[in-house]
Amino acid sequence: MPTFFLPTALLPTGWARNVRLTVADGTITAVAPDAAADNATRLPGIALPGMPNLHSHAFQRGMAGLAQRGGDFWSWRKVMYRFLAVLTPDDIETITALAYMEMLEAGCTAVAEFHYLHHAPDGTAYANPAELCARIAAAAEQTGIGLTLLPVFYAHGGFNAAPPTPGQRRFITDLDRYAALLEAAQRAIATLPDARLGLAPHSLRAATVPELAALVTLAAGRVLHIHVAEQLREVEDCLAATGARPVQHLLASAPIDDRWCVIHATHMTAAETTALAATGAVAGLCPITEADLGDGIFPALAWRDAGGRFGIGTDSNTAISAAHELRLLEYGQRLAHRARTLLAPHGVSTGRHLWDQATRGGAQALDRRIGALAPGHRADIVILDPSHPALTGRTDDAILDALIFAAATPCITDVLVAGRHVVRNGRHIARDQILAAWQQIACRLATTI
């Protein structure tokens, strides 16, 4: 059984020194602080549990930086539709591998892929309904990231079962075809170690109440993710169509519980915030994307006070960094409330609190035993460079404060997923191949915007 020696490590019980960690079949079987190195593989540096990334549209990494010429969320969406209209299966696999490589280099060791591209550019079905799911699985296999695949149910173009637009033709399905897609998607990920399959009704715009009920039945205990209340126009449209706000409508339409991850939930009333937090659902927060799209600021203080759980996602993958997502989450609250160190309890390290909460919430949302260096959890380990200028001289919780709030350049040297080294000296082990494939398509795709 592989054994690793960690000079400094963050355990669920707190910071520990000289930790001997034993792994079998990718899972931690024993953790011994104050131990001898003996013949263990030494991982010099500061060890953290890997961060789960609970929301990704990997293909959007290919258009990062190409939609910065004015407009709002809805005009951005039109640009995105033009981009995806030319993507081939090979393109999608290449871009997904690029995004997953960068996630791993940034400390995200598992991802929930909210996958809504199902058909060819003209809307016709592939012979294999899970063709593009298989491409995502191939990218996960190449990079070594843990995958929770969330095939998306997307049946309508808006509330009241509005017909889809031409830009949505690659997404559209119905309940029968979706059930077949799920079966094929399960086969597509069957060879991946520790992969998971969940369900994702795209939004209240794209699924009716009866369809939501059918999806809950189809889920059969698996996790469910949904976008809700991201934009004010969505709130207005939901009110006009249903007489209720999105979160209110969701709570009335589906049995929301701790299997659910509610993405964004930016625009909630106080009553909605309290009611949603009480369900045990995870709030899937994507601060970089939410800022880029002008969504608004999540009511994180009210959510915290209601006992709500949260995790972070990279969503559109404009800039991939677990630390920067957490930084912007806290800074958004400081800007909104004109105060400092808001999300952590008084006297507690903000960085430590954010990392702990996001790893727990993310693990729940991904349906995985990850996010902790503890027996029974997958051996996902992130190693920080203690000689990095932002970390020099820092100890214990000050390390996480520095990582999130003071590091302008990457601090991560090594990443292990299920005990396997996938990042060494800050570089993914397949970086050269992945970048070569991306560079062959990047210029062509840029001309589509």
Backbone hydrogen bonds, N-H to C=O, Kabsch-Sander energy under -0.5 kcal/mol:
donor,donor_aa,acceptor,acceptor_aa,energy
4,F,21,L,-3.0
5,F,41,T,-2.8
6,L,4,F,-0.5
6,L,19,V,-3.1
8,T,45,G,-0.8
9,A,16,A,-2.3
10,L,47,A,-2.3
11,L,9,A,-0.8
11,L,14,G,-2.4
14,G,11,L,-1.9
16,A,9,A,-2.5
18,N,7,P,-2.0
19,V,6,L,-3.0
20,R,32,A,-2.7
21,L,4,F,-3.0
21,L,19,V,-0.6
22,T,30,A,-2.6
23,V,2,P,-2.9
24,A,27,T,-2.7
27,T,24,A,-1.9
28,I,377,H,-3.2
29,T,22,T,-3.1
30,A,22,T,-1.3
32,A,20,R,-2.7
34,D,17,R,-2.7
35,A,18,N,-3.2
40,A,37,A,-2.7
41,T,3,T,-3.0
42,R,40,A,-0.5
43,L,5,F,-2.7
46,I,384,L,-1.9
47,A,8,T,-2.9
47,A,45,G,-0.5
48,L,382,V,-3.0
50,G,380,D,-1.5
51,M,107,G,-2.7
53,N,110,A,-2.7
54,L,52,P,-0.7
54,L,312,I,-2.5
56,S,112,A,-1.3
57,H,315,D,-2.8
58,A,56,S,-0.5
60,Q,57,H,-1.6
61,R,58,A,-2.1
62,G,59,F,-1.5
63,M,60,Q,-1.5
64,A,61,R,-1.2
66,L,63,M,-2.2
76,W,72,D,-2.5
77,R,73,F,-2.2
78,K,74,W,-1.2
79,V,75,S,-1.7
80,M,76,W,-2.4
81,Y,77,R,-2.3
82,R,78,K,-1.9
83,F,79,V,-2.0
84,L,80,M,-2.6
85,A,81,Y,-1.3
86,V,83,F,-1.5
87,L,84,L,-1.0
92,I,88,T,-2.4
93,E,89,P,-2.2
94,T,90,D,-2.3
95,I,91,D,-2.9
96,T,92,I,-2.3
97,A,93,E,-2.2
98,L,94,T,-2.0
99,A,95,I,-2.6
100,Y,96,T,-2.8
101,M,97,A,-2.5
102,E,98,L,-2.2
103,M,99,A,-2.3
104,L,100,Y,-2.2
105,E,101,M,-2.3
106,A,102,E,-1.2
107,G,104,L,-1.7
108,C,103,M,-2.8
109,T,51,M,-1.1
109,T,107,G,-0.7
110,A,51,M,-0.8
111,V,146,G,-2.7
112,A,53,N,-2.4
113,E,111,V,-0.7
113,E,148,T,-2.2
114,F,56,S,-2.1
114,F,112,A,-0.8
115,H,113,E,-1.3
115,H,150,L,-1.8
116,Y,114,F,-0.7
118,H,116,Y,-0.8
118,H,170,R,-2.6
119,H,170,R,-1.7
120,A,124,T,-2.8
123,G,120,A,-2.6
131,E,128,N,-2.2
134,A,130,A,-2.6
135,R,131,E,-1.3
136,I,132,L,-1.8
137,A,133,C,-2.5
138,A,134,A,-2.2
139,A,135,R,-2.0
140,A,136,I,-2.3
141,E,137,A,-2.4
142,Q,138,A,-2.4
143,T,139,A,-2.1
144,G,140,A,-2.6
145,I,140,A,-0.5
146,G,109,T,-2.3
148,T,111,V,-2.8
149,L,147,L,-0.6
149,L,196,R,-2.6
150,L,113,E,-2.5
152,V,115,H,-2.5
153,F,200,A,-2.2
154,Y,152,V,-0.6
155,A,206,A,-2.4
156,H,206,A,-0.8
157,G,162,A,-3.0
158,G,162,A,-0.6
158,G,205,R,-0.6
162,A,158,G,-1.3
162,A,159,F,-0.6
168,Q,165,T,-1.7
169,R,166,P,-1.5
171,F,168,Q,-2.1
172,I,168,Q,-1.1
173,T,154,Y,-1.6
178,Y,174,D,-2.5
179,A,175,L,-2.1
180,A,176,D,-1.8
181,L,177,R,-2.2
182,L,178,Y,-2.5
183,E,179,A,-1.8
184,A,180,A,-2.2
185,A,181,L,-2.9
186,Q,182,L,-2.3
187,R,183,E,-1.5
188,A,184,A,-1.9
189,I,185,A,-1.5
190,A,187,R,-0.8
192,L,189,I,-1.5
195,A,192,L,-1.1
196,R,147,L,-2.2
198,G,149,L,-2.8
199,L,223,V,-2.5
200,A,151,P,-1.4
202,H,153,F,-2.6
207,A,203,S,-0.9
212,L,208,T,-2.5
213,A,209,V,-2.1
214,A,210,P,-2.0
215,L,211,E,-2.3
216,V,212,L,-2.3
217,T,213,A,-1.8
218,L,214,A,-2.4
219,A,215,L,-2.1
220,A,216,V,-0.9
220,A,217,T,-0.6
222,R,219,A,-1.7
224,L,259,R,-1.9
225,H,199,L,-2.1
226,I,261,C,-2.0
227,H,202,H,-2.0
228,V,263,I,-2.0
235,V,231,Q,-1.4
236,E,232,L,-2.5
237,D,233,R,-2.8
238,C,234,E,-2.4
239,L,235,V,-2.4
240,A,236,E,-2.3
241,A,237,D,-2.1
242,T,238,C,-2.9
243,G,238,C,-0.6
243,G,239,L,-1.8
244,A,238,C,-0.7
249,H,245,R,-3.1
250,L,246,P,-2.8
251,L,247,V,-2.6
252,A,248,Q,-1.5
253,S,249,H,-1.0
253,S,250,L,-0.8
254,A,250,L,-1.7
256,I,254,A,-2.0
260,W,257,D,-1.9
261,C,224,L,-2.3
262,V,282,V,-2.7
263,I,226,I,-3.0
263,I,261,C,-0.7
264,H,284,G,-2.9
265,A,228,V,-2.0
265,A,263,I,-1.7
266,T,229,A,-0.6
267,H,229,A,-1.9
268,M,266,T,-0.9
273,T,269,T,-2.4
274,T,270,A,-2.2
275,A,271,A,-2.4
276,L,272,E,-2.9
277,A,273,T,-2.3
278,A,274,T,-1.6
279,T,275,A,-0.6
279,T,276,L,-1.2
280,G,277,A,-1.3
281,A,276,L,-0.7
282,V,260,W,-2.2
283,A,309,R,-2.6
284,G,262,V,-2.4
284,G,282,V,-0.6
285,L,283,A,-0.9
285,L,311,G,-2.5
290,E,286,C,-2.9
291,A,287,P,-2.1
292,D,288,I,-2.5
293,L,289,T,-2.7
294,G,291,A,-0.8
295,D,290,E,-2.6
296,G,290,E,-0.6
298,F,296,G,-0.5
300,A,298,F,-2.5
303,W,299,P,-2.2
304,R,300,A,-2.7
305,D,301,L,-2.5
306,A,302,A,-1.4
307,G,304,R,-1.9
308,G,303,W,-3.0
309,R,281,A,-0.7
311,G,283,A,-2.1
313,G,285,L,-2.1
314,T,55,H,-0.8
315,D,55,H,-3.2
317,N,314,T,-3.2
321,S,319,A,-0.7
322,A,106,A,-0.7
325,E,321,S,-1.9
326,L,322,A,-1.9
327,R,323,A,-2.4
328,L,324,H,-2.5
329,L,325,E,-1.9
330,E,326,L,-2.1
331,Y,327,R,-3.0
332,G,328,L,-2.5
333,Q,329,L,-1.2
334,R,330,E,-2.0
335,L,331,Y,-2.5
336,A,332,G,-2.2
337,H,333,Q,-2.5
338,R,334,R,-1.7
339,A,334,R,-0.8
348,V,345,P,-2.2
353,H,349,S,-2.2
354,L,350,T,-2.6
355,W,351,G,-2.4
356,D,352,R,-2.6
357,Q,353,H,-2.5
358,A,354,L,-2.5
359,T,355,W,-2.2
360,R,356,D,-2.0
361,G,310,F,-0.6
361,G,357,Q,-2.8
362,G,358,A,-2.2
363,A,359,T,-2.1
364,Q,360,R,-2.0
365,A,361,G,-2.3
366,L,362,G,-2.0
367,D,363,A,-0.6
367,D,364,Q,-1.0
368,R,363,A,-2.1
370,I,368,R,-1.4
374,A,372,A,-1.5
376,G,28,I,-3.1
377,H,374,A,-2.0
378,R,369,R,-3.2
379,A,26,G,-2.7
380,D,378,R,-2.3
381,I,379,A,-0.7
381,I,416,L,-2.0
382,V,48,L,-2.9
383,I,414,D,-3.0
384,L,46,I,-2.9
384,L,382,V,-0.5
385,D,411,C,-2.7
388,H,385,D,-1.8
391,L,388,H,-1.5
392,T,388,H,-1.9
394,R,391,L,-2.5
398,A,395,T,-1.6
399,I,396,D,-2.3
400,L,396,D,-0.6
401,D,397,D,-1.9
402,A,398,A,-2.1
403,L,399,I,-2.7
404,I,400,L,-2.2
405,F,401,D,-2.4
406,A,402,A,-2.2
407,A,402,A,-1.0
408,A,406,A,-0.8
413,T,383,I,-2.6
414,D,383,I,-1.1
415,V,423,V,-1.7
416,L,381,I,-2.9
417,V,420,R,-2.6
419,G,379,A,-2.7
420,R,417,V,-1.9
422,V,415,V,-2.7
423,V,415,V,-1.8
424,R,427,R,-2.6
426,G,413,T,-3.7
427,R,424,R,-2.1
429,I,422,V,-2.4
431,R,428,H,-1.9
434,I,430,A,-2.4
435,L,431,R,-2.9
436,A,432,D,-2.1
437,A,433,Q,-2.0
438,W,434,I,-2.1
439,Q,435,L,-2.7
440,Q,436,A,-1.0
441,I,437,A,-0.6
441,I,438,W,-1.4
442,A,438,W,-1.9
443,C,439,Q,-0.5
445,L,441,I,-2.3
446,A,442,A,-2.0
447,T,443,C,-1.0
447,T,444,R,-0.6
448,T,445,L,-1.7
449,I,446,A,-1.1
